[in-house]
Amino acid sequence: MSAAAERVVVAMSGGVDSSVAAALVAATGVETVGITLRLAAGDSRCCSLDDADDARRVADRLGIRFFVASYAERFRAEVVEPFADAYLAGETPIPCVACNKRFKFDYLVERAAALGAARVATGHYARIARDAATGRFRLLRARHLAKDQSYFLFQLGQRELARAVFPLGELAKEEVRAQARALGLATAEKPESQEICFVPDGDYAAAVARIRPDAAAAAGGEIVDAAGRALGRHDGVHRFTVGQRRGLGVAAARPLYVTRIDAARRRVVVGEREALAVHEARVRDVHWVAGTPPAAPVRARVHVRYRHAGAMAKVESLPGGEARVAFDEPVTAIAPGQAAVFYDGDEVLGGGWLAAADPGRA
């Protein structure tokens, strides 16, 4: 980014990453404005008043303007409640994708426009490049893969990438903290959460029960095998995810895993590990970063979870915003509701939501 006369709005969450992102943008000489989108509601710890105070202290240290905008009601309606509804529908949601798209880009861009800023910066570990031949923007993994967050950004398109700046894309976490210390930023030693921000204790089932108490209380049912034979009972489908082994409450001669969740009949289906092997999966609501789907099937490394190493597959775009993913080798524990993200080397081609899998297909 050049030091041309422009204004850049930086999303400041109150953490060290966004603090250093703001510092790096300000160091280029452009007018820099920090904004915290306050998302906390009730007992949520997400982007709370304390976080806003930390961000304000950093903005004061950097000498930049700073604002707080409250989006608590929208955050609950667009992220928190859909998270609970997905679990109750037998899925394993990943709310960070929706949060990143809607709040750290869509709403941030709106706020930036109101402030006369054409570009927004965030503390994401990812990179943006522009294809010289086509002029299209490309979303790339961070240089240091240990902190790469491109998986969560697959819904960004050409409009968002044209306006986005990722100052941390070339840095390792240790370098970011070192810069924060050197600048005397109040967030330099602030720890980062490894859990979903509004479920800080990691107890997803309890969170669902708080968000949708009536539905959670009525979600109990049977634990059955593949043939439908009852093996036991459970207290709610939202307590399970595909691939889960612990906490089933069923005794068996061999280890059993959750292989499917039939939320309509409130059934949790279990089987042996071999039943988790998936050769082909269907992906819904697919978004292609380039703006249009490929005309022919593409080879890609497909990540079916954030920390998944990825598996080579043929990805075929289908009508209705869907895609078919045929894996070279079977992949285990594919959970509906998780994101499947398609990579060509370091480049994010696109992704969508795992809707259905075909276990055991040859």
C-alpha positions as CSV (number, residue, x, y, z in Angstrom):
1,M,0.0,0.0,0.0
2,S,1.4,3.4,-1.0
3,A,1.4,6.5,1.1
4,A,-0.9,8.2,-1.3
5,A,-3.5,10.6,0.2
6,E,-6.3,8.3,1.3
7,R,-8.1,7.2,4.4
8,V,-8.1,3.7,5.7
9,V,-10.4,2.3,8.4
10,V,-8.9,-0.4,10.6
11,A,-11.1,-3.0,12.5
12,M,-9.7,-2.9,16.0
13,S,-10.9,-5.8,18.2
14,G,-8.8,-4.9,21.2
15,G,-6.3,-7.7,20.5
16,V,-2.6,-7.5,19.5
17,D,-3.1,-8.5,15.9
18,S,-5.5,-5.7,15.0
19,S,-3.5,-3.3,17.1
20,V,-0.3,-4.0,15.1
21,A,-2.3,-3.9,11.8
22,A,-3.4,-0.3,12.7
23,A,0.1,0.6,13.6
24,L,1.4,-0.7,10.2
25,V,-1.2,1.1,8.3
26,A,-0.6,4.4,10.1
27,A,3.2,4.0,9.5
28,T,2.6,4.2,5.7
29,G,1.5,7.8,6.1
30,V,-2.2,7.4,5.2
31,E,-4.9,8.8,7.4
32,T,-5.9,5.9,9.7
33,V,-9.1,5.6,11.6
34,G,-9.8,2.8,14.1
35,I,-13.2,1.3,14.6
36,T,-14.3,-1.3,17.1
37,L,-17.6,-3.1,16.3
38,R,-19.0,-3.9,19.7
39,L,-20.6,-7.3,19.4
40,A,-21.0,-8.3,23.0
41,A,-24.5,-8.9,24.5
42,G,-25.3,-10.3,27.9
43,D,-22.5,-12.5,29.2
44,S,-20.7,-12.7,25.9
45,R,-17.0,-11.8,25.9
46,C,-16.8,-11.0,22.2
47,C,-15.6,-7.5,21.4
48,S,-16.8,-6.3,24.8
49,L,-16.4,-2.9,26.4
50,D,-13.1,-4.0,27.9
51,D,-11.8,-4.9,24.4
52,A,-13.0,-1.5,23.1
53,D,-11.1,0.2,25.9
54,D,-8.0,-1.7,25.0
55,A,-8.4,-0.6,21.3
56,R,-9.0,3.0,22.3
57,R,-5.7,3.0,24.3
58,V,-3.9,1.7,21.3
59,A,-5.5,4.3,19.0
60,D,-4.4,7.0,21.5
61,R,-0.9,5.7,21.5
62,L,-0.8,5.7,17.7
63,G,-2.5,9.2,17.5
64,I,-5.3,8.0,15.3
65,R,-9.0,8.7,15.5
66,F,-11.2,6.0,17.0
67,F,-14.9,5.1,17.1
68,V,-17.0,2.3,18.6
69,A,-20.1,1.1,16.8
70,S,-22.6,-1.3,18.5
71,Y,-23.8,-4.3,16.5
72,A,-24.8,-6.6,19.4
73,E,-28.4,-7.2,18.2
74,R,-27.2,-8.0,14.6
75,F,-24.5,-10.2,15.9
76,R,-26.9,-12.3,17.9
77,A,-29.4,-12.5,15.0
78,E,-26.8,-13.2,12.3
79,V,-24.2,-15.3,14.2
80,V,-25.2,-16.5,17.6
81,E,-28.7,-17.7,17.0
82,P,-27.8,-19.4,13.7
83,F,-25.0,-21.2,15.5
84,A,-27.5,-22.7,18.0
85,D,-30.0,-23.5,15.2
86,A,-27.4,-25.3,13.2
87,Y,-26.4,-27.6,16.2
88,L,-30.1,-28.3,16.8
89,A,-30.4,-29.3,13.1
90,G,-27.6,-31.8,13.5
91,E,-24.9,-29.7,12.0
92,T,-21.5,-28.6,13.3
93,P,-21.4,-24.9,12.6
94,I,-18.4,-22.6,12.2
95,P,-19.7,-19.1,13.1
96,C,-16.3,-17.4,12.6
97,V,-16.9,-17.5,8.8
98,A,-20.2,-15.5,9.0
99,C,-18.7,-13.1,11.6
100,N,-15.7,-12.4,9.4
101,K,-17.8,-11.8,6.2
102,R,-20.6,-9.8,7.7
103,F,-19.0,-7.8,10.6
104,K,-15.3,-7.6,9.7
105,F,-16.0,-6.7,6.1
106,D,-19.6,-5.9,5.0
107,Y,-20.5,-3.7,8.0
108,L,-17.0,-2.4,8.3
109,V,-17.1,-1.3,4.6
110,E,-20.4,0.5,5.3
111,R,-18.9,2.4,8.2
112,A,-15.7,3.2,6.2
113,A,-17.8,4.6,3.4
114,A,-19.6,6.9,5.9
115,L,-16.2,8.1,7.0
116,G,-15.1,8.8,3.5
117,A,-12.7,5.8,3.4
118,A,-12.4,3.5,0.4
119,R,-10.3,0.8,2.1
120,V,-10.5,-1.3,5.2
121,A,-7.7,-3.1,7.1
122,T,-7.9,-6.0,9.5
123,G,-5.6,-8.1,11.6
124,H,-6.2,-11.3,9.6
125,Y,-3.2,-13.5,8.7
126,A,-3.8,-13.7,4.9
127,R,-2.6,-12.1,1.8
128,I,-4.1,-10.5,-1.3
129,A,-2.5,-10.4,-4.8
130,R,-3.7,-9.2,-8.1
131,D,-3.5,-11.2,-11.3
132,A,-1.7,-9.1,-13.9
133,A,-3.4,-10.8,-16.8
134,T,-7.0,-10.7,-15.7
135,G,-7.0,-7.9,-13.1
136,R,-8.7,-10.2,-10.7
137,F,-7.8,-10.2,-7.0
138,R,-6.5,-13.4,-5.4
139,L,-6.9,-14.5,-1.8
140,L,-3.7,-16.3,-0.6
141,R,-2.6,-18.0,2.6
142,A,-0.5,-16.1,5.0
143,R,3.2,-16.4,4.5
144,H,3.5,-18.2,7.9
145,L,1.1,-21.1,7.8
146,A,0.9,-21.6,11.5
147,K,-1.3,-18.6,11.8
148,D,-3.0,-18.6,8.4
149,Q,-6.7,-17.6,8.6
150,S,-7.6,-17.7,4.9
151,Y,-9.9,-20.7,5.6
152,F,-12.3,-18.3,7.4
153,L,-12.3,-15.8,4.5
154,F,-13.4,-17.9,1.6
155,Q,-16.7,-15.9,1.2
156,L,-14.8,-12.7,0.3
157,G,-15.2,-11.8,-3.3
158,Q,-13.7,-9.3,-5.7
159,R,-15.6,-6.4,-4.2
160,E,-14.2,-7.1,-0.7
161,L,-10.7,-7.9,-1.8
162,A,-10.4,-4.7,-3.8
163,R,-11.0,-2.7,-0.6
164,A,-9.2,-4.9,1.9
165,V,-5.7,-4.6,3.4
166,F,-4.1,-7.4,5.4
167,P,-1.0,-5.9,7.0
168,L,0.0,-9.1,8.8
169,G,0.0,-11.4,5.9
170,E,3.8,-11.6,5.7
171,L,4.4,-11.7,9.5
172,A,4.7,-14.5,12.1
173,K,2.9,-14.1,15.4
174,E,6.2,-13.6,17.2
175,E,7.0,-10.7,14.9
176,V,3.7,-9.1,15.6
177,R,4.1,-9.3,19.3
178,A,7.7,-7.9,19.0
179,Q,6.4,-4.9,17.0
180,A,3.6,-4.3,19.6
181,R,6.2,-4.3,22.4
182,A,8.5,-2.0,20.5
183,L,5.7,0.4,20.0
184,G,4.6,0.2,23.6
185,L,1.1,-0.9,22.7
186,A,-1.2,-1.9,25.7
187,T,-2.2,-5.1,23.9
188,A,1.3,-6.5,23.4
189,E,1.0,-9.3,25.9
190,K,-2.8,-9.8,25.6
191,P,-3.6,-13.6,25.2
192,E,-5.7,-14.8,22.3
193,S,-8.7,-17.0,22.6
194,Q,-8.7,-20.4,20.9
195,E,-12.4,-20.9,21.3
196,I,-15.5,-19.4,19.6
197,C,-15.6,-15.9,21.2
198,F,-19.2,-16.2,22.6
199,V,-18.4,-19.7,23.9
200,P,-15.2,-18.9,25.9
201,D,-15.5,-22.0,28.0
202,G,-15.7,-24.3,25.0
203,D,-19.0,-25.9,26.2
204,Y,-21.1,-25.7,23.0
205,A,-24.0,-27.7,24.3
206,A,-24.4,-25.4,27.2
207,A,-24.3,-22.4,24.9
208,V,-27.0,-23.9,22.7
209,A,-29.1,-24.5,25.8
210,R,-28.7,-20.8,26.8
211,I,-29.5,-19.5,23.3
212,R,-32.4,-21.8,22.5
213,P,-33.5,-23.3,25.9
214,D,-36.9,-24.7,24.8
215,A,-35.6,-26.3,21.6
216,A,-32.6,-27.8,23.4
217,A,-34.7,-29.2,26.2
218,A,-36.8,-31.1,23.6
219,A,-33.9,-32.4,21.5
220,G,-33.4,-35.7,23.4
221,G,-33.8,-39.0,21.7
222,E,-32.2,-42.4,20.8
223,I,-28.7,-43.5,20.0
224,V,-28.9,-46.1,17.3
225,D,-26.7,-48.2,15.1
226,A,-26.6,-48.2,11.3
227,A,-29.5,-50.7,11.2
228,G,-31.6,-48.5,13.5
229,R,-31.3,-50.7,16.6
230,A,-31.6,-48.6,19.8
231,L,-28.4,-48.7,21.9
232,G,-29.2,-46.0,24.3
233,R,-30.6,-42.5,24.8
234,H,-29.2,-39.0,24.7
235,D,-30.2,-35.6,26.0
236,G,-30.0,-33.6,22.8
237,V,-28.6,-33.8,19.2
238,H,-26.8,-30.6,19.8
239,R,-24.4,-32.5,22.1
240,F,-22.9,-34.5,19.3
241,T,-20.9,-34.0,16.1
242,V,-19.9,-36.4,13.4
243,G,-16.7,-38.2,14.3
244,Q,-17.2,-37.9,18.1
245,R,-16.2,-40.8,20.2
246,R,-16.2,-39.6,23.8
247,G,-19.4,-39.0,25.8
248,L,-21.7,-41.3,23.9
249,G,-22.8,-43.2,27.0
250,V,-23.0,-46.5,25.1
251,A,-21.1,-49.6,26.0
252,A,-19.7,-51.7,23.1
253,A,-17.0,-54.3,22.4
254,R,-15.3,-51.9,20.0
255,P,-15.0,-48.1,20.0
256,L,-18.1,-46.4,18.5
257,Y,-18.2,-43.0,16.8
258,V,-21.0,-40.7,15.7
259,T,-21.5,-41.3,12.0
260,R,-24.6,-39.3,11.3
261,I,-27.1,-37.1,13.2
262,D,-30.8,-37.4,12.2
263,A,-32.1,-34.3,13.8
264,A,-35.6,-34.7,12.4
265,R,-36.1,-38.0,14.3
266,R,-33.7,-36.9,17.1
267,R,-31.5,-39.8,16.4
268,V,-27.7,-40.1,16.8
269,V,-26.3,-42.8,14.6
270,V,-23.1,-44.5,15.7
271,G,-20.8,-47.0,14.1
272,E,-17.2,-48.2,13.9
273,R,-14.4,-46.0,12.7
274,E,-14.6,-47.5,9.1
275,A,-18.0,-46.0,8.7
276,L,-16.6,-42.5,8.9
277,A,-14.6,-42.8,5.7
278,V,-16.0,-40.5,2.9
279,H,-15.0,-40.6,-0.7
280,E,-17.4,-37.9,-2.0
281,A,-19.1,-34.9,-0.4
282,R,-21.6,-32.3,-1.5
283,V,-21.0,-28.7,-0.8
284,R,-23.8,-26.1,-0.7
285,D,-23.8,-22.3,-1.0
286,V,-20.5,-22.3,-2.8
287,H,-18.7,-19.1,-3.3
288,W,-15.9,-18.7,-5.9
289,V,-13.4,-15.9,-5.1
290,A,-12.9,-15.1,-8.8
291,G,-16.6,-14.3,-9.0
292,T,-17.7,-17.1,-11.4
293,P,-17.4,-20.9,-11.1
294,P,-14.8,-22.7,-13.2
295,A,-16.1,-24.0,-16.5
296,A,-14.7,-27.5,-15.9
297,P,-13.8,-29.5,-12.8
298,V,-10.7,-28.4,-11.0
299,R,-8.0,-30.1,-8.9
300,A,-7.8,-28.7,-5.5
301,R,-6.7,-29.4,-1.9
302,V,-9.8,-29.4,0.1
303,H,-9.8,-28.5,3.8
304,V,-12.9,-29.8,5.6
305,R,-12.0,-28.3,9.0
306,Y,-9.8,-25.4,10.0
307,R,-6.9,-27.5,11.2
308,H,-7.4,-30.2,8.6
309,A,-4.3,-30.9,6.5
310,G,-6.4,-30.9,3.4
311,A,-7.0,-33.7,0.9
312,M,-6.6,-33.7,-2.9
313,A,-9.8,-33.9,-4.8
314,K,-11.7,-33.1,-8.0
315,V,-14.1,-30.2,-7.4
316,E,-17.0,-29.9,-9.8
317,S,-19.3,-26.9,-9.8
318,L,-23.0,-27.9,-10.0
319,P,-26.1,-25.8,-10.7
320,G,-27.8,-24.1,-7.8
321,G,-24.6,-22.9,-6.1
322,E,-23.4,-26.4,-5.2
323,A,-20.3,-28.4,-5.8
324,R,-19.3,-32.1,-5.8
325,V,-16.0,-33.0,-4.1
326,A,-14.5,-36.4,-5.1
327,F,-11.5,-37.2,-2.9
328,D,-8.5,-39.1,-4.2
329,E,-8.4,-41.0,-0.8
330,P,-11.2,-41.3,1.7
331,V,-11.5,-38.5,4.3
332,T,-12.8,-39.3,7.8
333,A,-15.3,-37.4,10.0
334,I,-16.8,-35.0,7.5
335,A,-19.4,-33.0,9.5
336,P,-22.3,-31.3,7.8
337,G,-22.2,-27.5,8.6
338,Q,-18.4,-27.2,8.5
339,A,-16.7,-25.3,5.7
340,A,-15.0,-27.0,2.8
341,V,-12.4,-24.6,1.4
342,F,-10.7,-25.2,-2.0
343,Y,-7.0,-24.4,-2.4
344,D,-4.7,-24.3,-5.4
345,G,-1.4,-24.1,-3.7
346,D,-1.6,-21.0,-1.6
347,E,-4.6,-19.6,-3.4
348,V,-8.1,-19.9,-2.1
349,L,-10.4,-20.8,-5.0
350,G,-13.6,-20.8,-3.0
351,G,-15.6,-22.9,-0.6
352,G,-18.9,-23.6,0.8
353,W,-20.7,-25.6,3.5
354,L,-20.6,-29.4,3.8
355,A,-24.2,-30.5,3.3
356,A,-24.0,-34.3,2.7
357,A,-21.5,-37.0,2.3
358,D,-21.5,-40.4,0.8
359,P,-19.8,-42.7,3.3
360,G,-18.3,-45.9,2.1
361,R,-18.6,-45.2,-1.6
362,A,-16.0,-47.0,-3.6
